Amino acid sequence: MNENRITPVILSGGGGTRLWPLSTPKSPKQFLRLFGDNSLFQNTIKRGANKRKFTPPMIVGSAKHQELTHQQLAEIGVNDAIIILEPAARNTAPAIALAALCCDDDALMLVMPSDHLIGKEDSFLDAIECAKPAASDGYLITFGITPTKAETGYGYIKRGESLPEFKGAHNVPEFTEKPELKVAQQMLDNGNFLWNAGIFLLRADAYLDALNKYAPDILAATKKSLGNRNGNIILPDQQAFEASPSDSIDYAVMEKADKVAVVPIDPDWSDVGSWDSIVELHEAQYQGSDNITIGQSKTIDAKGNLIWSEDNEVQMIGVDNLIVIVNEGKVVILPRGQSQKVKKLSE
């Protein structure tokens, strides 16, 4: 099994519309440098940098971002990645199928979104090691984040009984899509519900077998699309790939399969899913400051604001708790707490 190493499968085809106008179709969220010198994509790649534990990464992303992907890989010295360029967006189930079809049957795939932030990487890697025995046995492993609040923007995984033969893994009695606040609070109070982070550890053949059983049209279309390869670049056929249903791995497989398990983790995780989450993640760094400012600003009697404008100076007087984003001639202004609505502006 790849000398017992894990293959990182990085999903980087997302559009990042919730961080518009900084995140754009040309340069979506995963390629932005939101926290330091590296992008979220680069930090995700670097999580699999230990060559004793991981094979070279496999990236499944949009053909539209081929140049940007190569550029950011080169910046962190990665030249051995296998890059699968999706000709169209078809959600996570087909994207992971492409990767699984390009792996050895018994390869363990660590599937990670490219636009998440993980603060405690040691904790994350420990959880991966904990999950390896069950995944090697054919369990489809999902990682559940210990919730810190009643969050309505995430799906939830119910943690069931422990699997006696696999320490740290639990069965999954149910998945719940994004709940109303009252239900989310009940789940938090219950203590046995975890946030669904969309991170998985899967044997390639176990995933393909599940697809064959529960979503055969996805498997057939992705199989048919493969064949065009140029070195480390794989170019699925557009017509064949577009014939695949667009579905998430959760709907297509995880909510239906029998051999599913969850490993709880608490790695200081965020999906960086809104401008409000950006505020929360930067607040510790800017503790004691009236405002969080990225770029240029001048303020008088203004507090609790996020101001992100690298090209133009933003001047504010007498306003509090606003989010102001300026990028490429676009200006978005909204009260803190309402950033989930930003996606509608980009549509």
C-alpha positions as CSV (number, residue, x, y, z in Angstrom):
1,M,0.0,0.0,0.0
2,N,2.3,2.7,-1.2
3,E,4.8,1.6,1.4
4,N,2.1,2.4,4.0
5,R,2.1,6.1,3.0
6,I,-1.1,8.1,2.5
7,T,-1.9,10.0,-0.7
8,P,-3.1,13.6,0.0
9,V,-6.0,14.4,-2.3
10,I,-6.5,18.1,-2.4
11,L,-9.9,19.4,-3.7
12,S,-9.3,22.9,-5.1
13,G,-12.2,23.4,-7.5
14,G,-14.3,25.7,-5.3
15,G,-15.3,29.2,-6.3
16,G,-15.1,30.8,-2.9
17,T,-18.0,33.1,-3.5
18,R,-18.7,33.8,0.2
19,L,-15.5,35.9,0.3
20,W,-16.4,38.1,-2.7
21,P,-15.2,40.6,-3.9
22,L,-11.7,39.5,-2.7
23,S,-12.3,36.0,-3.8
24,T,-13.2,35.9,-7.5
25,P,-13.6,33.3,-10.2
26,K,-10.1,34.2,-11.5
27,S,-8.6,33.9,-8.0
28,P,-10.9,32.0,-5.6
29,K,-10.5,31.8,-1.8
30,Q,-8.1,28.8,-1.7
31,F,-5.4,30.8,-3.6
32,L,-5.6,33.9,-1.4
33,R,-3.1,34.8,1.2
34,L,-5.6,35.5,4.0
35,F,-3.3,34.5,6.9
36,G,0.4,35.2,6.3
37,D,2.7,34.5,3.4
38,N,1.1,31.3,2.1
39,S,-2.3,30.7,0.6
40,L,-4.8,28.3,2.1
41,F,-4.1,26.0,-0.8
42,Q,-0.3,26.1,-0.1
43,N,-0.8,25.4,3.6
44,T,-3.0,22.4,2.8
45,I,-0.3,21.0,0.5
46,K,2.3,21.5,3.2
47,R,0.3,19.3,5.7
48,G,1.3,16.4,3.6
49,A,5.0,17.4,3.3
50,N,6.4,14.5,5.5
51,K,7.6,12.1,2.8
52,R,7.8,9.2,5.2
53,K,4.0,9.4,5.8
54,F,2.7,10.8,2.6
55,T,3.1,10.3,-1.2
56,P,3.3,13.3,-3.5
57,P,-0.1,15.1,-3.5
58,M,-2.9,14.6,-6.0
59,I,-4.8,17.8,-6.7
60,V,-8.2,17.9,-8.2
61,G,-9.1,21.4,-9.4
62,S,-10.5,23.5,-12.1
63,A,-8.8,23.6,-15.5
64,K,-9.4,27.4,-15.3
65,H,-6.8,27.5,-12.5
66,Q,-4.1,25.4,-14.0
67,E,-1.6,28.3,-14.3
68,L,-2.3,29.5,-10.7
69,T,-2.0,26.0,-9.3
70,H,1.4,25.5,-11.0
71,Q,2.6,28.9,-9.8
72,Q,1.6,28.3,-6.1
73,L,3.1,24.8,-6.1
74,A,6.4,26.2,-7.5
75,E,6.4,28.8,-4.7
76,I,6.6,26.1,-2.0
77,G,8.9,23.9,-4.0
78,V,6.4,21.1,-4.9
79,N,7.2,19.7,-8.4
80,D,5.9,16.1,-8.1
81,A,2.1,16.7,-7.7
82,I,-0.3,14.9,-9.9
83,I,-2.8,17.4,-11.1
84,I,-6.3,16.4,-12.3
85,L,-7.9,19.3,-14.2
86,E,-11.7,19.2,-14.1
87,P,-13.3,20.6,-17.3
88,A,-16.5,21.4,-15.3
89,A,-17.6,21.6,-11.7
90,R,-19.4,18.4,-10.6
91,N,-19.1,18.6,-6.8
92,T,-17.0,16.4,-4.5
93,A,-18.2,12.8,-5.3
94,P,-17.0,12.9,-8.9
95,A,-13.9,14.8,-8.0
96,I,-12.9,12.2,-5.5
97,A,-13.8,9.4,-8.0
98,L,-11.2,10.9,-10.4
99,A,-8.6,10.7,-7.8
100,A,-9.5,7.2,-6.7
101,L,-9.4,5.9,-10.3
102,C,-5.8,7.3,-10.6
103,C,-4.6,5.6,-7.4
104,D,-3.7,2.0,-6.7
105,D,-6.7,0.0,-5.5
106,D,-5.4,-0.3,-1.9
107,A,-4.1,3.3,-1.7
108,L,-5.3,5.3,1.3
109,M,-6.5,8.8,0.2
110,L,-6.6,11.7,2.7
111,V,-9.2,13.9,1.1
112,M,-8.9,17.6,2.1
113,P,-10.6,20.8,0.9
114,S,-7.9,23.3,-0.1
115,D,-9.6,26.3,1.6
116,H,-9.7,25.3,5.3
117,L,-7.5,26.6,8.1
118,I,-6.1,24.2,10.7
119,G,-4.3,25.7,13.7
120,K,-3.2,22.5,15.5
121,E,-1.6,20.5,12.7
122,D,0.0,18.0,15.1
123,S,-3.5,17.2,16.5
124,F,-4.8,16.8,12.9
125,L,-1.9,14.4,11.9
126,D,-2.4,12.3,15.1
127,A,-6.1,11.9,14.1
128,I,-5.0,10.7,10.7
129,E,-2.7,8.0,12.2
130,C,-5.6,7.0,14.5
131,A,-7.9,6.5,11.6
132,K,-5.5,4.5,9.4
133,P,-6.3,1.0,10.7
134,A,-10.1,1.4,10.2
135,A,-9.6,3.0,6.8
136,S,-7.2,0.2,5.8
137,D,-9.9,-2.3,6.7
138,G,-12.3,-0.6,4.3
139,Y,-14.1,1.8,6.5
140,L,-15.0,5.2,4.9
141,I,-13.6,7.6,7.5
142,T,-14.9,11.1,8.1
143,F,-13.4,13.4,10.6
144,G,-15.8,15.3,12.9
145,I,-14.8,18.6,14.5
146,T,-15.7,19.1,18.1
147,P,-18.2,22.0,18.0
148,T,-17.6,25.2,20.0
149,K,-21.0,26.8,19.4
150,A,-24.5,26.2,17.9
151,E,-23.5,26.7,14.2
152,T,-26.1,26.7,11.5
153,G,-23.7,26.9,8.6
154,Y,-22.2,23.4,9.0
155,G,-23.5,19.9,8.6
156,Y,-23.4,17.6,11.7
157,I,-22.3,14.0,12.2
158,K,-23.7,12.0,15.1
159,R,-21.0,10.1,17.0
160,G,-22.3,6.6,17.8
161,E,-20.7,3.7,19.7
162,S,-17.0,3.1,19.5
163,L,-15.7,0.5,17.1
164,P,-14.1,-2.0,19.5
165,E,-11.5,-3.1,17.1
166,F,-10.4,0.4,16.0
167,K,-9.5,2.8,18.8
168,G,-10.8,6.3,18.3
169,A,-13.3,5.5,15.6
170,H,-17.1,5.5,16.1
171,N,-20.0,4.4,14.0
172,V,-22.3,7.0,12.5
173,P,-26.0,6.7,13.2
174,E,-26.9,9.8,11.2
175,F,-25.8,12.8,9.3
176,T,-27.7,16.1,9.6
177,E,-27.5,18.9,7.0
178,K,-27.2,22.5,8.1
179,P,-29.8,22.8,10.9
180,E,-31.9,25.6,12.3
181,L,-30.4,27.4,15.3
182,K,-32.7,25.6,17.8
183,V,-31.7,22.2,16.5
184,A,-28.0,23.2,16.4
185,Q,-28.2,24.2,20.0
186,Q,-29.8,20.8,20.9
187,M,-27.0,19.0,19.1
188,L,-24.4,21.1,21.0
189,D,-26.1,20.3,24.3
190,N,-26.3,16.6,23.5
191,G,-22.5,16.4,23.2
192,N,-22.5,13.6,20.6
193,F,-22.7,15.7,17.5
194,L,-19.7,16.9,15.5
195,W,-19.2,19.4,12.7
196,N,-18.8,17.8,9.3
197,A,-15.5,19.3,7.9
198,G,-15.5,17.4,4.6
199,I,-12.2,15.7,5.4
200,F,-12.0,11.9,4.7
201,L,-9.6,9.0,4.8
202,L,-10.7,6.4,2.3
203,R,-9.2,3.3,0.6
204,A,-9.5,4.0,-3.2
205,D,-11.2,0.6,-3.9
206,A,-13.6,1.0,-0.9
207,Y,-14.8,4.3,-2.2
208,L,-15.1,3.1,-5.8
209,D,-17.1,0.1,-4.6
210,A,-19.4,2.3,-2.7
211,L,-19.9,4.5,-5.7
212,N,-20.6,1.5,-7.8
213,K,-23.3,0.5,-5.4
214,Y,-24.9,3.8,-4.5
215,A,-24.0,6.2,-7.4
216,P,-23.1,4.1,-10.5
217,D,-23.7,6.9,-12.9
218,I,-20.9,9.0,-11.3
219,L,-18.5,6.1,-11.5
220,A,-19.4,5.3,-15.1
221,A,-19.0,8.9,-16.2
222,T,-15.7,9.5,-14.4
223,K,-14.2,6.2,-15.7
224,K,-15.2,7.2,-19.2
225,S,-13.7,10.6,-18.9
226,L,-10.2,9.5,-18.0
227,G,-7.4,8.6,-20.5
228,N,-5.8,11.9,-21.5
229,R,-2.6,12.3,-19.6
230,N,0.4,14.6,-20.2
231,G,3.1,13.8,-17.6
232,N,1.7,14.6,-14.2
233,I,-1.3,16.4,-15.7
234,I,-4.5,14.5,-16.2
235,L,-7.2,16.1,-18.4
236,P,-10.6,14.3,-18.2
237,D,-12.7,14.5,-21.3
238,Q,-15.2,17.3,-21.0
239,Q,-18.2,15.6,-22.6
240,A,-17.8,12.4,-20.6
241,F,-17.2,14.2,-17.3
242,E,-20.1,16.6,-17.7
243,A,-22.4,13.5,-18.1
244,S,-21.7,12.8,-14.4
245,P,-24.4,13.8,-11.9
246,S,-23.2,16.7,-9.7
247,D,-23.3,15.4,-6.1
248,S,-21.4,15.6,-2.9
249,I,-19.6,12.6,-1.3
250,D,-22.0,12.9,1.7
251,Y,-25.2,12.6,-0.4
252,A,-23.8,10.1,-2.9
253,V,-22.0,7.7,-0.5
254,M,-21.4,8.6,3.1
255,E,-25.1,8.8,4.1
256,K,-25.9,5.5,2.5
257,A,-22.9,3.2,3.0
258,D,-22.8,0.7,5.9
259,K,-19.1,0.8,6.6
260,V,-18.8,4.4,7.7
261,A,-17.0,5.7,10.8
262,V,-16.1,9.0,12.3
263,V,-13.0,10.0,14.1
264,P,-13.5,13.1,16.4
265,I,-10.8,15.8,16.2
266,D,-10.2,19.2,17.7
267,P,-7.5,20.8,15.5
268,D,-8.5,24.4,15.8
269,W,-10.3,24.2,12.5
270,S,-12.1,26.8,10.4
271,D,-13.6,26.5,6.9
272,V,-13.0,30.3,6.5
273,G,-16.5,30.4,5.2
274,S,-17.4,34.1,5.6
275,W,-16.1,37.5,6.3
276,D,-17.3,37.2,9.9
277,S,-15.1,34.1,10.3
278,I,-12.2,36.2,8.9
279,V,-12.9,38.8,11.7
280,E,-13.0,36.1,14.4
281,L,-9.7,34.5,13.1
282,H,-7.9,37.9,13.1
283,E,-9.3,39.3,16.4
284,A,-6.6,37.6,18.5
285,Q,-3.9,39.1,16.4
286,Y,-5.4,42.6,16.6
287,Q,-6.4,42.4,20.3
288,G,-6.3,45.9,21.7
289,S,-6.8,47.6,18.4
290,D,-9.9,49.5,17.5
291,N,-10.2,47.9,14.1
292,I,-8.8,45.1,12.0
293,T,-7.1,46.6,9.0
294,I,-5.5,44.8,6.1
295,G,-4.1,47.4,3.7
296,Q,-4.7,51.1,4.0
297,S,-7.2,52.9,6.2
298,K,-7.8,56.1,8.3
299,T,-10.4,56.0,11.0
300,I,-11.8,58.5,13.6
301,D,-14.2,57.3,16.3
302,A,-14.6,54.0,14.6
303,K,-14.4,50.6,16.4
304,G,-14.9,46.9,15.7
305,N,-14.6,47.2,12.0
306,L,-12.8,44.9,9.5
307,I,-11.3,47.0,6.7
308,W,-9.6,45.1,3.8
309,S,-8.3,47.3,1.0
310,E,-4.8,46.7,-0.3
311,D,-5.1,49.2,-3.2
312,N,-7.2,52.1,-2.0
313,E,-7.3,53.9,1.4
314,V,-10.6,53.6,3.2
315,Q,-11.5,56.4,5.5
316,M,-14.2,55.9,8.2
317,I,-15.7,58.3,10.8
318,G,-18.1,57.4,13.6
319,V,-19.1,53.9,12.5
320,D,-18.7,50.6,14.4
321,N,-18.9,46.9,13.6
322,L,-18.8,47.1,9.9
323,I,-17.0,44.9,7.3
324,V,-15.6,46.9,4.4
325,I,-13.9,45.1,1.5
326,V,-12.4,46.8,-1.5
327,N,-10.9,44.8,-4.4
328,E,-10.6,45.4,-8.2
329,G,-13.0,48.3,-8.3
330,K,-15.6,46.6,-6.2
331,V,-16.7,47.8,-2.7
332,V,-18.8,45.7,-0.3
333,I,-20.0,47.2,3.0
334,L,-22.1,45.3,5.5
335,P,-22.7,45.0,9.2
336,R,-20.9,42.3,11.1
337,G,-23.0,39.2,11.5
338,Q,-24.6,39.3,8.0
339,S,-21.7,38.1,5.9
340,Q,-23.5,34.9,4.8
341,K,-25.5,37.1,2.4
342,V,-22.3,38.2,0.5
343,K,-22.6,35.1,-1.8
344,K,-25.8,36.5,-3.3
345,L,-23.8,39.6,-4.5
346,S,-21.5,37.5,-6.6
347,E,-24.3,35.6,-8.4
